């Protein structure tokens, strides 16, 4: 028996669960209404629908599932258990995303003087029974020393069931002095409400059955139920009765469509024995009958027989992998098993971030759809697959890549921020490191054949070229901008994709990828290093966490998510720049890397009881609150153990250099490995975050140990595993050699010089097709990208080339012209061409009138900059398919990484197509303004900076558009270009059509309000009674002024006119 030993570690978690799976033969079930177990049971429980439901804490100390290898066919056991606080917590079935149980625990009473609940009234231990199989034993001892309960958990490899072997020890008196009850609180299909519960009897066996739609669970035991009841949680579940009367006196056969809970008393016999042993079985199925069958079949063999079968699968897997030469071997095995256990069995290769809901005990579970961490992030999947590949499990890593390629990747080459296992996006953000990591993984495991290149690698790399290096979100999923960690992955992916392209003789793609990688690599320090360096009083430049533009010292302010506050962006640091070292772009003894580490250690290091750990960044708000209450959108970020692993990998790389420079603190990679081990709990689970405050007993928070966020975090376990292997090999095995060769070992020389003869830079054209003429060396590959399609040509014997390029869209088009020697070297030139069509509508708006009726002022947060909402110029044109609107603002940036290229603005275009009096929609959408009777609209175009998918063309006040549009933001010219299909407007714009352009503030899917008094996040200058509009700038026809139109004092609600085409 393996028990984790830790210095000054106290057993602290409470206990509560018996896993019980039971199956009933289909033919044995009575096809009519179930029989009551207790003769006096009433048919229906009162108290519908029960109290509101929640999940359990994200701090798990045990997880288990049967080992599965897809090569052996379909899985027979699609069930996962989790343990916390001495009880069984969420159980997942039929995949890793669908929780179906909130908790299951034992209740102990003598029927006269006390009732104890495992979770609250016992002290808890947990032990990993086998060092090479996830079999956990919970040991719960009554705080008054009356009894002890031991529960060992497995899942049945042949059925969808969880088994718990329970031993009840009477430490005082005998077993028959006690009554033992199972309490089960189902939460089927990821929600606590909508479940139906009933008590079913089949022969001598009874079952607590709960179901919702296509999911059911059944609880039974190897000993009979004396009594059983189904009720509504908090209302008729028997808990209050047991607390008050110490016995269960009311019984109900069923409870329908609510937050149900079930309870059953176990028959432990009448003898004078000091212990009783039995097995609880929880079976799952897509019907009630199927769940009973699963539970029943898992009790047909002794627990020890099924346990042996469960263990052998894991033992063989662990035996096949590389073994560490340092550290805790059991911890290494446990971490490896947890990574494998997070792989889904219906979608092999899909590995979720964690089988938890962070701070789940504070997360409402009434409605389905809460993703928690049981979702797939391509970044986390890379971390897991990369680590498994490093220790020899290439097969699982290839399945992960297959999943990324065939399930999760979008047609445009990008990846969702995260998704359910079927690929359906959950959060719809865009993080460019998540586009890059699959390319890096493909290279690491040698999956670079032509099919993989065409399917995954090339589309993803093309997307990076088109959209990078700016990322709408960085790896902490909160800010948009120029991020060291993200750009490191982009550069590495570009170099690797270039190498792979060359191998497949796609020299055009190779040229573009190498050129773009080299361009970004040369600008790293300009973009990402502050020389004003406020954290070192200007004495020592350092990498910052993120830059909203290409100037890190322009004074831009960063509004930190999760209530972190607002600070100059050059005062916010993280250690993401270490990815530049791990991925082979910068040497470990690079002076800026070393200087930045000294800043990191000064600003965000935390000396835990186990060794140095680090916060994500200064002023992080993602963690428990100051009073230790769960994170609820704001809080205080705590240290993350895997950051110690990233620092350790840096130190491995540092040891391979001449160490011309090194940070003040060098901790030793082996010591940092032990630091991570120290943060693991007694179940060997490594957390996402550790507690950095004083002990808080009622929240189970202990200094240096996991918080309520997520334990285990797959990324943390993966970092530990990969670090152990890297220490063994004396190098970072996943560092891509091709990248290090290009930027550290042997930089390529300049490629053949390329010059553009015509057209001249800055040319304005009125045709989308442009002929570009240039010169380079004879017989040289020249690639022109940035247009609608990449064009590849070869220079003639005189070194001349001619290429026909179709521009990508209206407005400025930047064409990169790259020459390539078809090996490693490239050279590049850049050409700017502006494409314009004849305008059918054009106007200049007054500059500086972004004040509504004249009284409005911007929110005080410094993220709002002068000109953000000031419409300066509008130009509209058309071709045979589309109408194009060019809208220039005083300032257009994208600090929060909005998908349309803007973050702060909401832009509406209202179109009156018939010009008839009192015809059309008369109100604006959520702006508290209406139109004059002759200006009502038939079409509305809305552009927002959020991720809700509401940019498009509307016919009414709906929240989702009838047609989509394309939006292109040029932050250099502060211009939005909207491409609107003519068919979405119902036809070409005609004389007499009216147009009204409106600029307002966007606020997380809604309108940012104007209030009477200005606030940090709301405009000021409105009325005290809310009769004003929320319009900051708008267009008005000749003879009217914006101040008059938006003056609510003279006309409330304000009435908007339109400007008609002539």
N, C-alpha and C positions, 0 to 999 in steps of 0.2 A: 504494500500500500504506500503510495507516494503522498507525502504531505509537505507543502511548501513551508520552509522555515525562513523566518525573517526576523532581523534584529528589532527588538521592541515592538513587534507587531502583535496586536491583540485581536482576539476573535471578537468580531463585533456585529456580524450580520444576523438577521433573524430568519426563522424558518417557517415554511408554510406549505409544502406541496407534495402531493402524491401524484405521480404521473399514473394515469390509469387508462389502459386501452383494453377494450373488450369487444369481441365480435360475436355476433349471433348468427347462426346459420339462417339463410334466407328462408328456407322452407319451414324453419321452426318458429318464425315470427307469426303471431296472430295477425291476419290481415285487417282485422277490425280495430276498434279503439284499444289502446294499451290497457293492460290490467293494472289496477292499483297495487302498489307494494304493501301499503298499510291499509287495513280494512276501513279505518275511519277517515281516510283521505277525502278531502273535498275535491271536486273536479277542477275548478278554476281558482287560481290564486288572486287575491285582491291587491290593490296598489299599483295597477298598471299606469304608466310603463316602467315604474321604478325610478330611482334617483339617476342623475347624470353620471355617465361613466368616464373613466380615464384609463390610461395605460399604466404600466409600472415604471419604476426608475430605469434610466438607461444604464445603470451600473450592474452588469451581470457578472457573476463569478463562476458560471459554468454554462457550456453550450454543447449539445451533442446531436449527432445524426448518423445514420448508417453510412459507411463508406460506399461510394458509387463510382463505377467506371463505365462511361457510356459505351465502351467497346463491348460490354456484356449485355447490351440490349436495354430495353426500357427499365427504369427504376421501379422496384416493387415497394419502396419505402420512401415516400415523399413527405417526410415529417421531420421537424427540427424542434428541439426543446431548449428553453433558456431557464436559468436559475438565478435567483437573487433573494437576499434577506431570508434565507432558510426555506423558501417555498419554490414551487414551480411557477414561473411567470409565463410570458407569451410563448405559445406553441404555434409554429408555422406549418401550414398545409394548404394546398398541395405544392406550393412553391415558397421560395424564401421571402416573398413580399407580403404574404397574406397571413396575418396573425389571427388566431381563432380562440384565444384564451387570454383573459386578463390575469387570472391567478388561480391556483389550486393549493389549498393547505389543509392540514389536519386541525381539528378542534378536540380538545380533551376536557372532559367534565366528570365529576363524581355523581352528578345528578342531584346534589344537595347543597354543596357549599362553594363551589368554584366552577368557572368555565375559563379555560385558557385557549388562546389562539397562538398557533405556532409562530406566526410572524412577530407578534408583539411580546409574548410571554416566555420565550425561550431564548437562550444564547445560542449562537450559530457557529458551526465549523463547516468547512467544505474541504473535501479531499479528492484529488485525482487518483482513482484507484489503480489505473494502469498508466505507465509513463508513455505508452505508445498507442493509446486508444482513449477517446473522450468519454470515459465512464466516470461519473462523479457521484460522490456520496455526501449527502448533507447529514450532519449530526446536530440535532437540536435538543438541548438540555433545559429542562424547566428551571427557571430562575430560583425556585424554592426547593429544587432538588427532589421533586416527587417522581419524575419519570424522565426518560430519554427516548428520542425517536431517531432512528437512522434510516435514511432513504437512499437507495442506489438507483441511478437512472441510466437507461439505454433506450434506443429505439429498435424495433423489430426489423431486421433486414429484409424480411419477407412480407411485411404488411405495413399499412399506414397506421402505425400505432406507437405510442410511447409507453414504456413499462417502468414501474418503480417498485423495487423490492423494499418493503417496509418492515422494520423490526421495532416493536414497541417494548421498552424495558420499564417495568415497574420498579423504581428505585426505592419507593416506600410502599409497603403493602404488596398486593398481588394484582395481576392484570384485571381480574374480574372486579376490582374496586373502581375501575375506570370505564367510562364510555368514550369511544373514539369515533369521530365523525369526519367524513370528507366534505369539504366545502369547495364547490367548483363555480367559478364565475366566467362563463363563456363570453367571448367577444368575436363572433363569427364574421368572416369576410371583412376584417379590418375595421369593424365598428361594434360598439357596445349595445346599440339599440337595434330593434328590428328582429331580435332572435326569439325563437319559440322553444320552450323547454317542456319536457314531459318525462314521467317515470314509466319505464317499460319493463314488464316482467315476462321472461321466457323460461318456462320450466322452473328450475331452482335458482336461476340467475336473474338479477335485476340490473337495470341500466339507467343512468342519468343521461338522457338524450337531449341534445340541443341542435337546432337547425336554423338555417337561413338560406333561402334560395337553393344553390347547388352545393352547399357545404353543410356537413353534419358531424357532430362528435358524440361519442358514447363513452361513459365512464362506468367501469365495473371493477370487481375485485375477485380474488380467489377465495375470499370468505363471503358469506351472505350479507346482504343488507338487512338489518333489523327493521329499519324505518327509512323512508326516503320521501323527499318533497321537492317540488319545483315552485319557485316563486319569483318575485321581482326584487332586485337588489335594493337594499335599504328600506324595503317596505314589508315584504312577506317572505324573506329568505331564511327566517329562523334565527338570525343573529341576535336581534334584540331580545327575543324570547329566551335564548340560551344565556345571555348576559344577566337577565332579570331572574329567571326561574331555574337556571342550571340544567334545563332539560328541554327537549323538543316536544311540544305538545300539539302543534297545529301542522297539518300535512295537506299538501295540495298536489294534485296529480299533474297539473299543467299550468303554464303561463305563456301567453301568446304575444308576440310582437312587442318586445320591450327589452329593457336591460335585465335579463333574467339571471338568476343564480339558483344553484341546486345544492342539496345537502342530503347526506345519507349516513346513518349510523351503522357501523360495522359490527358483526357478530364475532367477538374474540373468545367466546367460550365462557364457561362458568367455573373452571377449575382454579387451582391455587398456584398456577404457574407464574413465574416472574417475567416471562417475555412471551410475545406473540409475533409470529412472522407471517406475512401475506404479501401478495403482489397486486398492485393496482394497474389497470390497463386503460388507456385512453385510445380509442379507435376513431379513425376518421374515414369519411367517404363522401361521395356526392349525393347520397341519400341517407335517411335515417337507418334504413335496413343495412346499407353498406357500412356505415360506421359501426353498428353493432356487430356485424360480421367480422370486421377488422379487430375490434376489441376482444371478441370471443376467441378467435383463432390464435391470438397471441398468448392466451392463457392455456393452450393445449399442451404446451411443453414447459418443463421447469424453467424458471428464470435463468438459472445457471447455464442451461443448454443454449438459450437464445443469446445470453451474454457472450458465450464463447464464440458463437458465430459472428456476432457484432464486432468482437475484438479482433478476430483474425484478419478481417478486411483491412482494418487500420494498421495492424502490425506489419502486414506485407507491404503496404504503401510506405510506411516510415522506413522499412528496411531498404527500400529501393533508392533512397535519397542520400545526398552527401551529409556527412556528420560533422558537427563543429569540433574544433580542437580546443576551444576555450569557452568558458561560460557554463551555464546550467543546462545540461543536456535535456532534462525534462522540460524546461522552459522552451528550449528550441523545438522540441517535438510538439509541445502544446501549441506554440505559435504556428507551426506548419500545419497542424491539424485544423486549427481555426481558419486559416486561409482556405484550405480545401473545403471545410464545412460551409463556407459562405458561397460556394458555387451552387447554382440552381440545378435541379435534376430534370426539369422539363425543358429548360433552355440551357443546355450545357455550355460552359464558357461565360455565362452571365454570373459575375461575382459581385455581390452587393457590398456596400461600405461597412455595414454593421447590422446585426440582427437585433436592433434596438430602435426605440423612439427616444431621442435625447430628452431628458427631463420628462419622461413619459407620464410620471405621476401627476404632472401639472398640465398635461395635454388632453383636451377633451376628446373622447373617443365615441361620442354619440353618432357622428356621421362618418361614413367610410371615406377613403381617399387620403388619409394621413400617410404620407410616405415615410416620415422619419428618416432613418438612414438605410432602410431596406430598399434601396434604389441603386442603380448602376451609374457611377461616374466613370467616364473613360480614364480620367487621371488616376483614380483609386484602383481601377482595374489594371492599369499599367503597372502600378506599384506592386500589386499582388502577383500578376503574371510574371513581371520581371524578376521578382524574388524567387518564385517557384522555379523559373527557368534556371536561375543561378545555382540552385541546389539539385538540379537534375530532372525536374518535372517539366520537360519541354512539351509533353503531350497536353497538359492543362493549359499551358501558355498558348499553344496553337489554337486550342478551342476558344480561348479568350479572344484571340485575334480574329477567328472566324466570326465570333459574335459581333465584334466591333465592325467588321466588314459587312456582314450580311444582314444584321439586325439593327444596329444602332446608327450607323452612318447615314446622314442625309444625302439625297441625290446631288446636292451641290458640293459634297465633299466634307462638310462640317459635321460636328457632333453636338447633340443637345447637352445642355449643362448637366442634366442627369435624366434618367428614364426608368420606367418600369422595365421588367425583364423582357417584355415583348417589343421593346423599342419605343413605346409611346412616351413622349416627353413629359416630364413632371414639372420641373422648373425650366423655363424656356430661354434662359440666358445663354450667352455665347462666351466661351473662354478658349482663347486660341491655344493655350497649352494642351487643352483636351483634344484639339485637332492634331497637334504635333506628336503627342505621346504614342498614338498607335503606329505612326511611321517609325519612331525610335524602337518600339517593341518589335515590329516586323523585322527590322534590321538585326536586332539582338538575337532573335531566334532563327534567323536565316530564312524567313518566309518572304522572299523577294522575287519569286518567279514572275513571269510575264502576266499571268492571270491576276496575281495579287497586286502587282504594280498597276495594272489597268483599273482594277476594281476599287482598291483602297488607297494606295500610296499616291498615285498621280492626282486623283480628285482632291484629296486632303491637302497636298502640297500646293496645288493650284489655288485652293481657297486661301491658304496662308499668304501666298504671293499677292493675291488680290486684296486681302483685308488686313494684313499685318503691317507693321509690328504692333500697332495699337490694338489692345484687347478690350472689349467691353467689360470683361471681368477678369481679375487675376485669380491666382489659385486659392485665395481666401474668399472668393465669390462675392466680393463686396464693392470693389472699385474698378473703374475703367481707366485706361491710360497706358503708359509705357512702363512695363513691369520687368525687372531684372530676371525673375524666374521664368516668366512667360517668354520673353525674347530669347532666353537661353534655349528653351525647347524649340522655338521657331527656327533659330539658326541651325541647331543640330539636325532638326528634321529636314531642312532645306539641303544641307550638305549631304546627308544620307540619301535623300531622294535624288539628288544630283548624281551621286555615285551609282545608284541603282538605274537611273535613266541611261547613263552612259553604258552600263552593262547590257542594256536592252537596245543600244544604238539609237536611243531617242536623244540625239544631241541637242535638238532645239530645247527640250525641257531641261536637260542638264545645264545648258548655258544660262537659262533664266534662273534656275534654282541656285547655282553657284554664285551668280552675279548678285542676286538678292541677299544671299547669306553674307557675302563679303561686304556689301554695302551696309547692312545692319551691324555687322561685327565691328566695322570701323567707327561707327557712331555710338557704340555702347556707352563710353564714358561721357560723351557730350550730352547724351539723353538722360543718363541715370545717376551721375555723380554730382553732388553739390560741392561747389568750391567755397561758397559762403559759409557752409558747414556750421550752422548755429549750435549744434550739439558739441562741437569742439572749439567753440569761440573762433571759428575761422582758421584754426591752425592745422586741421587735418581733414582733407576731403574724404567723402565716404559715399557709398551707394545708398540711395533712398529706397523706400518701399515701392512707391509708384509716382509717376509724373504725369500730369494731365496733358502735357504737350511736350515739345522737344527741348524746353528750357527748364532745368530743375531749379534755377535761381531767379525766376521771374516774380516771386512773391505769391504764387498761387496758393490758395488755401484748400485743405483737404477736409471735407466733412466725413467723419468716420462713422460707419454704420453702427447699429446696435447701441446708439446713445453714447458713442465714444467721445463726442465733442468735435470741435473744428480747430485745426492747427495749420501752420504753414507746412506745405507738403515736404519741404526739406528738413523738417524736424521729426518726420515719421520714418522709422527704419524697421526692416525685418531682415532675416538671413536668407532671403530668396536668391540673392546673388551667388550663393554657394552652388547653385545649379550650373553656373558658368564654369565652375571647376569640375563638377561631377560629369558634365557632358562634354568636357574636352575643349572648351573655348578659351579659358584662361588658366594659366599656370597657378598652382596653389600658393606659390610665394610671390605672386604678383603684388606689388606694393599697395595698390588700391584695395585688393581683396583683404590683405592683411590689416590695413588701416581700418577698414570697415568692420572687421571682426572685433577690433578693440572697442569700437563704438557699440557694437551689438552687446558685448559683455558688460559694458558700462550701463547700458540703457534697459536691456530686456532680459538679462540673465537672472535666474532665480536659483539659489543654492538650496536644493531640496535635501531632505534627510538622506537621500541615496546618492547625491552628487549633483553636478550642474545640469540644470534644465533651462529652457528658454520659453518666453512668451512668443506668440506669433508676431506681434509688433506692439509698440508702445501705444497706450490708450485703447487697447482692444476692449470691446464691450460684449463679446460672446462668451458668457459664462455666468455662474451664479452671481446673484446680487451681493452687495456688501454685507447684508444680514444673512447670507447663505440661502436665501430663497431661490427657487429655480429661475433660470433665465426665462424671460417672457417677451423678448424683443429688445430688451436692454439688460445690461449686467456688467460684469467685469471679467475680461478674458483671463484664463488661468494658464499655467505652463503646459506645453504639449510634449510628451516624452519622445515622440519620433524626431523632434528637432535635435535632441541629443544624438540620435543616430545620424542625422545629416551632418552634424559637426564632426562626428567620428569618421565619417567617410571623407570629409575634408582632410582630417589629420592623416588618414591613410595616404591620400594624394600628396600631402605636404611631405611625408616621409620619403617620397620617390623623387623629390626635387633636391636641388642644391641648397635649399633653404636660405637663399640670399636675404629673404625677409621672412619673418614669422611673427604671429600674433604674440602679444604679451602672455596670454594664457594658452598653454598646450596641455590638454587634460589627459591625453592618451586614449586611443580608440578602444582599448580593452576596458579601461575604467568607465568609459561612457557606455559600453555594452552592459556593464554591471549596473550602471545607473538605470538604464531602461529596465533591466531585470527587477531592480528594487521597486519600481513603480507598479509592477504586476501585483494582482491580488492573490489570495490563497488558492484560487482556481487557475492561476497562471495567465490570467487575462490582462493584457496591456491596454491601458485606457487611452482615450483621446486627450483628456486633460487631467491634471492632478491638483489637489487642493493645496493652496498656498497660505491658508490662514490658520487660526487656532482651531482645535477640534470642535466640532458641532455634533453632539451625540444624536440629536433627534433627526439630523439629516444624514447620518452615517458618514460624515466628512472627517477625514483624518489627514493630517499634514503628510504630503508626499504620496498620497494614494488617490485613486480615481474619484472623480466628481460624479454628479448625476447625469453627465452628458452622454457619453457612449463608451462602454467597456464590454467587450473589446472593440477597438477600432481596427479594421483590417489593415489600414495603412500603417498603423503602429506596429502590428504584428509582422507585416511585410518588411518594414524598415529594420526591425530586429533580426529577422531571418537573413536578410541580405547583408547586413553588417557583419553578422557572425561568419558568413561565407567569405566576405571580403577580407576579414581579418585572417582567416585561414589561408587565403591565397595571396595575401600581402599586396593586394591591389583592388581597385574597384572594378569588378568584372564586367559591369554593365556600361562602363564608359566607352563610347563608340570610338574605335581606333581611327576611323576615317576623319572624324571631326578633330581629334587631337593632332593628327598628322597635318591637317590643313592650317591650324591656328597656333600650334605650339611647337611641333617637331620640325615641320618643313613647309613653311608658307610658300604657296605657288607664286611664280613671277607674274608680271603683268601679261595679259593676253594681247592679241593683235589689236593695235590701235584702230578705233573706228570713228569716222567723222561723218556728220550729216551735211549733205550739200543743199538739199531742199526738202520741204519748205523751211523757212527760217523759224526760229523759236518764237512763239507767241502769235503765230499766224491764226487768223480767223477765217473759217470756211463755212459755206452754206450747203455742203454736201457731206454726207457721212463717209464717203469713200475718198481716201487720200492716197496719193502716190508719194512715197518717200525714196529719195535717192541719196546714196552715200558711198563712202570708200573705206576699205580696210586692206588687209593683205590679200594677195591672190589666193583663190580657192579656200576661202575661210567661211566657216559657218557664221551667219549673222541672224540673230533672232530679234524680232520686233514684238513686244508685248505691251499690254495696256489697252489695246483695242478690243473689239468684240471677240476676236479670235487671235491666237498667237500665229505669227507668220514667220516661217523659216526659209531663208534663201542662202545661196552660196555665191560668193563674189566670183567674178570672171577672172580671166588671166591678168587683167589690169587692176584687179582689186575693187572693181566697181559693182554696185548692186542696185537694183530697183525693186521695191516692194509695194504692193497695193494693200493698204490697211483700212479696215472698216472701223470707224470710231465707235466707242462703247456707248456713247450717249451724248445728249445735249450738254453744253457747258464745256468746261476745261477737260481735255483728255491729255494725260501724261503718257507718252510713249517711251518705253525703255528700249534702246537699241544696243544689243549685246553682241560682241564678237567672241568667238570661242575656238580654242585650238583642238577641241574634241578630246582633251585629256583633263587638265586641272585648271588651266588659266583662262581668265575672262577679262574683258575690258568693256566699259559701258559708256554710253552717252544718253542724254535725255532730251526729249523734244516735247514742248507744250503746244497743243493745238486746241483752239476753242471752236466748237461747232455750234453754229446758230442758224435757226430757220427764220424766215420773215415773220415778224411779230404781227398778230392780229389784235393784241392788247399790250400796252406798255404804259407804265406810269412810274413816277418818282413820288414817294411819300415824304412828308416833312421829316427831317432828321431831328431826333431828340424829343419826339412827341409820344414816347412810351410812358405816358402818365395818365391814360384814360381821359377823364374830363379835365385834366390839368392838376388834379390833387393827389393822384396815386403815387406811391413810392415803393421801391423794390423791397423785398424781404431783407433783413439785416445780415443774414448769413453771407459770408464773403464768397461763397460759390456763385452767387448771382453777380454778374459783371455788367458794367455799363454797356448798353446797347443790346442786351440779350433779347428784349422783346420789341425792339425798335425796327419796324419794317421800313427799309430804305428804298427798295426798288422792286418792281414786279414786271415780269415779261412773260407773255403767253404766246405760244406758236403751235403749229400742228403739222403732221404729215398725213399720209393716207390711213394710218392705223392708230396714232396716239395724239393726244394733246399734251403739251409740255408747259409746266408752270415753273418759272425761275423766280424765287423769292429771296431777296438779299436782306440780311439783318445787320444791325450794328455790330453784333458779335454772335458767333455760332461755334460753340464747342460742345463737348460730349463728356462731361465729367463722370457721369454714371453709366456710360457705355450703352446708351439706348440703341436698339437695333436699327432705327431709322437714321442714325447718325446725329441725333440730337437727344438731349436729356431733359432740358428745363422748359422747352416751349411746347405749347399746343397750338397748332395752326388749323384754322377752319377756312374753307372756301364755300360760300353759299351761292348757289346758282339758280336764278329765276329764269326758267326756260320759256314760259308762255307770256309773261308780261301782263297777265290779266289781273284785274282788281279782285282781291279776296280769293285768290286761287293759289293753293299750295300750303306748305308748312309755315306757320307764322312765327314760331319761337326758335331761338337758338338752342343748341344742346348744352344744357347745364351752365350757361353763361349769364342767366337772368336778364336776358334782353330779347326783344321781339322785333319783327320787321314791320315797316310801314305796309299798309294794305295793298300797295301796288308792287311790293318787292318780295312777297312770300316765295319760298324756294321749293324746287322739285328735286334737286340733287345737292348733296353736301359731301365735300371731301375733307377728311380729317387726317392730320398727321400728328402723332404723339411720340414722346420719347420713352414710352413704357414697353413692357414685354407682354401685354395682354392681347396682342394681335388685333388692335382696333384701328389701325391705319388703313384707310381705303375709302371707297365711295359708298354713300348711304342714300337710300330713298326716303327714309323716315327718321324717327328718333331712336332707332334700334341701337343696341350696344355693340353689335357686330356688323361689319360692313357687308354690303351685298356684292361688292367687287373689290379685288385687291389692286394696288398700284405699286409702282416702283419708286423708291425715294433714294436719292443720292445726295449726300451732304459733302460740300467742299468747305472744309474748315479754313483753308487758306483765303478763299474769297468770301467766306461767311454766307454761302448761298446754298439753298435747297433747290434741287431740281426734281420735280414730280413728273413721272411719266404715267399718264392716265389713259387707258384704252378708250377710244372713241365709243365703242359699243357699251362701255360702262356708263357713259353719259347719255346714251340713247341716240346719239348722232353728233355730227360736227357742230361746234358753236356757230350760231347764226346771228346776224344783226338783230338787235332787240333783246338778246340774252343779257341778263344782269349778273354782275359778279360783286360779291362783298368778301373781302379778305380780312381775317381777324387773327390777332395774336393774343394768347393768354398764357397762363402758367400751367404746366402739367404737374400732377401730384399723384403718382402711383395709381394710374388708371383713371383719375378724375381730374377736376379742375382745381388749380391752386387758388384759394379764395382771396378776395380783397376784403379786409376788415376795416373797422373804423381806425384802429390803431395798428401800426405796423408791428409785426412779430418776426422772429428769426426765420420762419418758413412761410409766412403769409404777407401779402402786400398790405399796405396801409393806405388810408386816405378815403375810405368809403363812408357810407352813412352809418348811423348808429342803429338804424332799423332794418338794415339789409335790403333796401330798395334799389341799391346801385347794381351795376353790372360788374362782371369779372373780366371785362375786356380791357387789355392794356394798350393795344394799338389796333387801329382799323383803317380801312380806306373809305373815303367819302367822295361823292361827286362834286363837281365844280359848284360853287355857290354855297357850300356848306362847310363847316369846320368840325373836326373831330370833337373839340371841346363842347360845341353846341349839341352834337348828336348824343354824346355820352353823359351829358349833364342830367343826372337823375332828379335834381332839385326842380327843374322845369318840366320834366316829363318822366314819369315812372309808371311802368318800366320803360327804360330807354328804348327808342325805336330806330332801327337801322335802315338806312336807304341802300340802294344798289347803284352800281355804275354800269350803264348799258352800252353794249357794242353798237357802233354806228355802221 
